[in-house]
């Protein structure tokens, strides 16, 4: 897409309209009738064009008689607070000390720079200020929004009941369709598309993490968009704790999305002089379909979210599925030797290294290397790993504790709990309250010591237990833990990275339970699912990459039959699926045959040649996962193309036709690096790439095309 104008903000005093221009889109809002009205969000307009646009109120109700049962502006306000004649989804709800609810806000000023806009509003009676914040990036069509709420008084607190980061109003269309992901443990990020229901549709996590069951983003279109065509609006929340996203479709056919952190039934007591800041809610419009939306989000995450976007992620080996809790220095050293022979660049010791038993019943929280398993600590293993040319990494779970641990016996008050209620254990665990200063200090101290003493360059940060009975007895404002725990986790990660610039972190929460833009600002990759079954991973990874780039998606090649599903698949199929993200190895390499290890080494070498394309190139979903058909993905940069094709089940009479590719320069010519065959881009685009798939079930292939320079 060619940019129509430079990015920037502006204001037209004649119409009281603010403009925000990204390279290819325009966003506009206006002060009218004493309220902030949303005006426009879509393809690029000039300031004059945007200023001439009318504000669309819900005037259709007038044509049907009385308007006393309708709220005229529902679905059209820039930020919908509770108060006045409003019946739609409130983005902000408060209760004052005298029992009054609702707000009566008026704009009191704005601040405009090239890339930022802040609009300040104050209540006409109570001492409260709301600041709406907007941020642009010069190379991104993503608009970042957030809100600040300040108690300007000096005597009474304000109870904050709901505080969303933004409400987004979409233009009128004849119909609306929503795209989002749902799932569960082992089946995360499954894409769903459905017509937006009339009324309110709520996507949420009440679990203290972003969750396996939903993810804080939604895309909307008019029902006609495809992978490479059609208007798509998308909204994503940068928050790693409980969240909610409410899509409202009004009776008069307006669609809006309000999204923010929080949890049902909790509140925040905003003390006099205190300010509460929301996380960022990011939105983007694209006219190029779901594929263009994904590629734009991928580019934005790489450029403006990830700590080290330019780095190529290493091929890692993780010991979990090879050993589970049966762990010791001799077996880990043997696995490291075999992993290095296959081309692994990073070796990660998983759970069990500190535990007194070969299970998860005890020891979590007591982060000391078990001398029965590692008599000389981690030093011999770490030195062995480094002598093989690999980095050394360790699995940790800082937020959890087993009741059978020295830590819990010393600090039972550190866990989330309610007075006079059970402390329910899940996976024999309770959750440590990272909203407490002493818990954060304890976690930071042992994590710093672990990295220092082992020379670890990689931590797999896990979180295997969702919140329940979440309280902090004795705290002046116990509900704050729902937000402060997440902020505390972020803070510990931030401090750890600042102290150890070479340290890299993988986000894990029983698989894909903690995945969002905020955690990606503090980690380098994400463990997408504990389910390593390659066929299931095709669908998990398809949903994952709708918003998040393949370069952060960690995927392992493990044993067959798979430990989760029991499915048997060929080694090449398992490798090819994992190679569409950040390749990892996780099988029991001692049990692999010589032929399997030889094949694996060859596939690792192939991945290293093509991984810049996979991790940092443009992704085109040529064909979605389909058990009865062909699934195909294309990764490209300005020079090379790599195509992955998968067929799970062959069917009589259904061959494999040439596969049309996407996004190629019309005059380019390409050479297949394996066969030497050459193709013109026009042929690849309009006729297709010939595919040579093996016979049988779970067949796959990889084709690497190099661009030929014409004389």
N, C-alpha and C positions, 0 to 999 in steps of 0.2 A: 504494500500500500504506500503510495507516494504522499508525503506530508504536504498539506495545503498551506500551512502557515507555521511560524515559530510558536512555541509554547509561551504562555504568559497569562496574567490576570488583568482585568480592567474594570472600569465602572463608568456607566453612562448616567450623568446627573439628571438629564431630562426625563428619563424613564425610571430612575432609581434601580437600574439593573446592573448586577455584577456578572462578569464573564470569566470563565476559566477555559483556556484553550490548550489542549494537548496537541501533539503533532497532527492528529487526524480527526479529532473530535472537539466538540464544544459543549460546555455545561453552563447553564445560566439560571440565575435566581433573581427575584425582584421584591422590593418593598412596595406593597400595595395594600390599601385599606388597613394600614397599621399592622400588617402581618407579612411574614416572609413566605413568598410563594415560589414554588418551583416553576420554572419556565420551560427549560429545554435540556435534553441530554441525548446527543446523537451525533451524526456526521457533522463535519466542520462547517461553521457559519461565520460570516463576518460579524463584527460588533453591531453594525447597522441592521443586519438581518435579524440578529438575536434580539436587539432592542425593539424591533417592530413586532415581535411575536406577542400575541395576546396571552394573558393568563387564563387558563381554562379552569373555571370553577364548575362545580356539579350543578349547573343551571338547569339540566334536564328535568330535575324534580319539579321546578316551577311550572313546567308545561303540563304537568299532571295534577296541578292544584296545590294544596297546602304543602308547605315545606317544613312544617313543625315536626315531622318525623324523620327528617334527614339533616345531616350535617353537611352544609354546602361545600366545605373545603376538604372533606376527608379524601385522602389519597393524593392531594395536590400540594400540601404544605411541605416546605423545605425541611423542617424538623418539627414533628408533631408532639407537642407537650400536652399534658393533661390540664384541662381548664377551658372554660367557656363552652360553646356549643360544638363539642368535638366528641364523636362516638367511635372513631376509628382506633387503630392501634396506637397507643401512646408510646413515644420514645423516651419520655421523661415523666416520672411521677414522684411527687414529694409530699410530705406532711409536715406542717410547721408545729411549733411547740404549743400553740393555742388550739390545735386540732384541725385547722384549716387545711384543705387539700387543693391541689390545682395551682396553676401559675397564670399570671397575667403579665407577659413579657413584652417589652418594647425595645427596639434597637437603640443603642446609645453611642455607637461608633464602630468604625472598622479600621483595619490595618491592611494595607495592600503592598506587597512586593512583587517582584517578577514571578516568583514561584509559590507564593503563599498568600492566603487570604484569611483573615480572622474577622468575624462579625460578633460584636458583643451585644448582649441583651440583658436587661434588668427588669425585675418585677416592679410593678408600679407601687407596691406597698411593702412587701417583705424584703429583707436585705439579702438578696440572692442574685448572683450574676451567672449567666450562661454564655460561654464563648464557643462559637462554631468555627472549627479550623479546617482549612483545605490546603492540600499541598500537591504541586505538580512536579513532574520530572521531565527534563528536556527531551529524553529519548524513550518515553513510555506514554501510552494512552491510559494508564491507570491513574485515577484520581484518588488520593488518600484523604480520608476525612476522620475527624475525631472531635470530641466535645470536652470542655472543662466546666465544672460546676463549682462555684465558690460561695461559701457562707460569709457574707460581708458584715454580719452582725458581731456583737461583742458579748452576747449574753446567752442565747439559746441555741441548741443544736437543731439541725434540720434532718428529718428522717428521709432518706432517699430510698424509694421503693422500687423504682426501675430507672435505669440510666443507660440508654443505648448510645452507641457511637455515631450512628447516622440513620436517617431514613431516606430511602432512595425512591423517587417517583419515576415511573416509566411512562413513556408517551402512550396515547390511546392507540390500541390495535383492535382488530375485530375479534381476536382470540389471543389467549396466552397459554404457553406451555412452559413447564418447569423441568430443568435437568438438575439432578443432585445425586449423591451417592448414599447408600445405606449398607448395612451389613451386621456383622457380629464377629466375635473372636474367630479367627481362621477363615473368615469370609468377608473381609473388609472391602470398602470402596467399590461396591457393585453399582454400576450406573443405572439410574432409573429416569425415565421420561414420562411425564403425564400432564394432562391438561390441568391448568391451575384451577383449583376448586373455588367456587363462589364462597365468600366469607374469609376465614383466616386459616392458613396452613402454617403450622409451627414445626420447625426443625430445631432440635435442641439436644444438649447433653446435660444431664443432672448428675454426672458421675465424678466431677472434679477434674476431669481431663476432657480433651476434645472428643474422645470415645471411638470405639470400633463401629458404633451403630449409626453414626451420621458424621458429617464433616462440615465445618462452618463456611460453606460456600453454596451458592445457587446460581444457575444461569436461567435466563428467561428469553423466549422468542415468541413469535406469533403462531407457532405450530408448523411453519413451512421451512424453517432453516435446516440445512444439511451440513455435512462435514465441511464443505468448501463454498457454501453460499448461504446468504440470509443474514438478517440483523440479529445480533445476540447481545444481550445485556447481562453482565455478571457482577456479583458482589461476593467478597470474601472478608472474613473477620480474622484479624491477627490476635488470637487469644488461645492460650493452651489449657484453660480450665473450663468450668461449666459455662455454657453459652446458650443463646437462643436467637433464632432468626424467624421472624414472623412475616409471611407474605400475605398481604391483604388484597383481595379482589372485591371491589365495591359493587353494589347493585347497578351502578352507572358505568361499569366497565373501566375502572382505573386500577392499575396494579402498582403496589408499593411494597418495599422491603425495608423492615426495621430490624437492626441487628446490633447485639451488644453482649457484654459479659453479664454474669449474674446467675441466680438460681431462684426457682420458685419459692415464694414465701419468706425470703430473707430481705433484710434492709441494711442500710449503712447510715450510721449517725454521723452527720457532717458537723464537726465542731466549729464554733465561732473562729473565723479566720482560716479555716481549712479549705483546701481545694481538692476535688476528686477529678482525676483525668481518666477518660475512657481509653480503651485500646483503639487501634486504627481499624477503620472499616474502609476497604478499598473497592472501588468500582471501575468497570471498564465497559465501553461499547465497541463493538466491531461489526462492520457490514459483511465480513468474509466468512461467516459460518462458525461452527464449533471448532474446527481445526485452526482457523485463524485466531480465535479466542485463546485456545490452548497455547499456541506458539507465542502469542503476545504475553500471556501470563508467565510462561517459561522464561522469556527474555527479561521480564520485569524482576522475577525472583532472582535470576542470576546476577543482574546488574545492581539491584537495590535492596536485596534481602539477605542473601547468603554472605557469611563472613569472608569466604575465600572463593569467589565464583570462578576465578581463572584456573584453579587447580584441577588437575585430572585425578579422580578418585582411584586409589590403588585396588588391585585385586586382593581380597582378604581371604584368610581361612579362619573359620570359627569352629571351636571344638565341641559345641553343644551336642549336636546330633550324633557325633561319633562316640562320646563318652557319657553324656548326661552327667549324673553326679559321681560316676565312677572315675575319679580324676586323681592323677598323681604325676610327679615330675617325669618319670620314665616314659609314661604313655604320651604325655604332652610333648615331650622332646621328640619322640618317634614321629608323631603327627606333624610336628614342625618340619622335620627333615623331609618327609614325603610332600608336604605342601610346597616347600621351596623347590623341590624337583619338578613340580607341575607349573611353577611360575608365579606362585603367590608372592605378594610384596608386603603383606601385613599378617601377623599371626595373633589371634585374639583368644585368650583363655576365658571361657564362659563360667557360669555358675558352679559352685562347689568348692572353690579353692580355700574358703575360710570356714566351712561348715564342720561341725563335729560328727555329723552322720551323713550317709549317702542319700539324703532326701532334703525336702524343704521345710522340715519341721522346726529346726532350731538354728541359731547362730546368726540370723540376719540382723544386722546392726552392730555385730562385733567384728569389725573389719580388720582382722588379724590373720595373716597367712597361717593355715593349719600346719604345724610342724610335722604331723604324722604323714602328710601328703607331700610337703615341700620342706624337708629337714633343714635346708640352708636358705629358706625363704625363696623369693622369686629370682634372686640374682643368677643362679646357674641356668635356669630356663631362659631368662631374658637375654643373658649373654649368648646362649646357644642360638636363640632366634636371630639376634643381631649378626652373629657370625655367618648365618645363612643368607644374609643380605635382606632380611625382612625387618620391619618395625614391630614393636611389641605392644599389644593392646590387652585390655582387661575389661571384663564385664563387671558392672556395679549396679546397685539398686539403692541409692541413698535415701529415698523417701519412705522406706519400709522398715519394719522391725518384726521379728518373731517374739511373741510373749516369752518363749523359752530362749532368753538371751540375757547377757549381763547388762546390756544397755537398757532393756525394758525393766529389769529388776531395779536398776538404779534410778530410772526416770519414767515411771508409769504415767506421769502427767504430761509427757511430751507428745502423746498420741492424740489424735482426734477422738473425742468421746463426749458423751452427754452425762450429766449427773443422774444417778439412780436409773441408768439404762445399761443394758448389756454392751460389752465391747465385742461385737460380732467379728469373728475371724473369717477371712476369706483367704484361701491358700495358706492358712496358718499365719496370716500376717495382719498387722494393723498399720495405719498410716501415721507417720510422723508429721507434726504440724510445722511446716516450713514458714509459716507466718510468724513464728517465734524467733527472736534474736538469738537465743541460746541454741536452738536447734540448727539454725543456719551457721552459727559459729562452729559448732561441733562438726557438721557435715563438711564445711570448708576446710577445717583443719585436717581431717583424715584424708580427704581427697587430695589436698596439696601434698601431704606426706606420701601418699601412695604413688603419685606421679613422680615426685622427687626421688623416692627410694628405688623405684623400678625402672625409671627412664621411659615410662610408657608414653607413647605418642598418640594413643587412641583409647577412648573410653566408650564402651557401649552402655549408655545410661538407660536403665530399664525402670519400669513402674508397673507392677503387676497386680495392683489392688485398687479398685475404685472406692470412692468415699461412702461411708455409711455412719450413722450416729455422729455426724460431723459437728462437733462443738468444742469449745475451749472454756470450761467452767472457770469462773472468777474473772474473766475478761470483761472490760467495760462495754465492749461492743462485740459479742461473740460471733456474730454473723460475718464479720470481716474476714474470717479465715478462708471463705470461699474465694476471695480475691487475693488476700495476702499470701496464701499458700503458693499460688501460681507465681505471683510476683517474687516470692522468696526463691522458688526454683530458678526463675530467670536470673535473679541476682547472684546466686551461688555459681551458676554457669558463667555469667559475665565475669565474675571475679576470678574464677579458675582459668578462663581463657586469657584474661589480661595478665595473669601471673605466668602462664605457660603458653606463649604465642605459637609454639609448634604443636600444641595439643589439638587433636581433632576429636569430635564427639559425634556419636550416632544416637539419635533419638529412638527409643523403643518403649513401648508400653504394652507388653504382652503381644507384640506385633505392632499394628498400626493404630494403637489407641491414643497416641499423642502426635498429631500431624496438623500443622497450621503454619501460617506465615510468621507468627511470633517465635515458635520453637525453631523454625528454619533460620531465623536471625541469629541463633545461638548454637546451632549444630551444623554439621556438614553433610549429613545424610540421614535417612530414616529407614528403619526396618519395617517394611510395609506390612508384613504378616508373619505369624509363626507357622502358617501353612506354606510349606515349600513345594507342594505338589505343582508340577509345571502346568498342567491343564487348568487348575484353579487359578494359578498365578496369572495366566493370560487375562482373566477377567478382573482380578484384583488390580493388576498393573494398568489395565485399560482405564479403570475408574480413577486410579491414583494420578495418572498423567493428564487427566482432563484439566487440572489446574497446576499441579506441581511438576517440575521438570524431571525427565528420566535421570539426569545427573545426580539426583539425591535419592534415588530409589534403589535401596540395597536388595539384592536378590541372590540367593544361594543355589548352587547345584548340590543336591543331597542324594541319598541312596534310593534305590528302587528294590522292593516296593516302598512307597512313601510312608513315613512314620505316622502321618496324620490321617491320610485317606486310604492307604493300602494299595494305591494304584501303581501299576508297573508302566514305566515309560522308558524309551531308549535314552542313552546318555546324551546323544546329540540333541534330542528334543529338549531335555532338561537344560543343557548348556545354552541353546539358542534362546530359550525363554529368558533365562537369567541374564544373557548378554544384551537384552534390550533395556537394562538398567545399569546399576553398578555391580559388576560381577563379583560374586563371592563363592567360596567352596565350603561345604559343610558336611560332607559325608565321612564315613569311616574309611579313610584312605588305605588303611592296612588290609581291608577286606576287598579292595578293588583289584582286579586282575591286571597283569602286565599290559594287556591290550587296552583295557579301560584307562589306565594311567597314561599310556602313549597317546590315546585319542584325546584325553583331557588336556595334556600338555599342548597338543596341537591347537585345540580350541581356545585355550588361554592365550596362546601366541596370536591367534587370529583376533581375539578380542582386543588385545593391546594395540593392534594395528588400527582397528576401527573405532576404539572407544572415544577419541575426540569427537567423532561424528555423533555417537550415541549420547555422550554426556553433555555436549555443548552445541550440537547441531539442531536443525529444525525437524520436528517430528510431524510426519503425515500419517494419519491412520487410514490406510488404503482400504482395508476391509476389517470390520470389527470381529471380535471372537465369536465363532459359531461352530459348535461341535460337529455339525453336518457339512460344513463348508470350509472355505479358506479364510484364514486370518492373516493379514499382512500389514507390516509397518515399514515405513521408509524414514531414514534419517539422512539429512543432507546439509552440506555447507556450500560455499560458493564453488568448490572444486569437486568434491566427491559425493557419492551416494552409496548407502548401504541399505539393502532390502532384506527383511526377515519374513519368511512365509511359513505358516503352520497349517497342517491339516490333521485333525484329530481322528476322524473316521472316514475311510474311503467308501464310496458308494458306486455300485455298478452303473455304468452309463454316464457318470459324472467325472469327466477328466479335469485337467488343470489348464485352463485357457491362459493366454498371455495376460500379464498383470499390468494394467495402465499405471504409470507413475505420475507424480504430481510435483508442481513447483519447479520444473526444470527450465533453464534458459533455452529459448526456442532454437537458437543457433548452435547449441553445444553438441559435442559428440563425446561418447563415453566408451570405455574399454572395460570389459569384465576381467578382473585381475586373476581369476582362476582359469578361464577358458581362452582368454585372448579375443573373444568375440567383441565386435564394435557395433555401436548403435547410435543413431541420431536421436537427439532429444525429442524431435517431433514424433518419431516412431515409438519411442518409449512412452510418450504421453498419450498418443491417440490410438496406437495399436497395442502396445504393451511389451513387457519383458518376459521372455520365455522362462519358465520355471521347471527345474528338474527335481521333483520330489521323490524320495524313496518310496517303495511299496509298503503297504501295511499301515497299521494305526500309528498315530502320533509321529507323523512324518514332518520334517522341517528342512529348511535350507536357508543359507545366507549367501547373498550376492553382493560383492563389493565392486562398484563401478568407479573408475577414475576418469576424470574429465580430460580429454585430449585437447591439446592446444593446436589450433589450425595454423599451418605455415603462413 
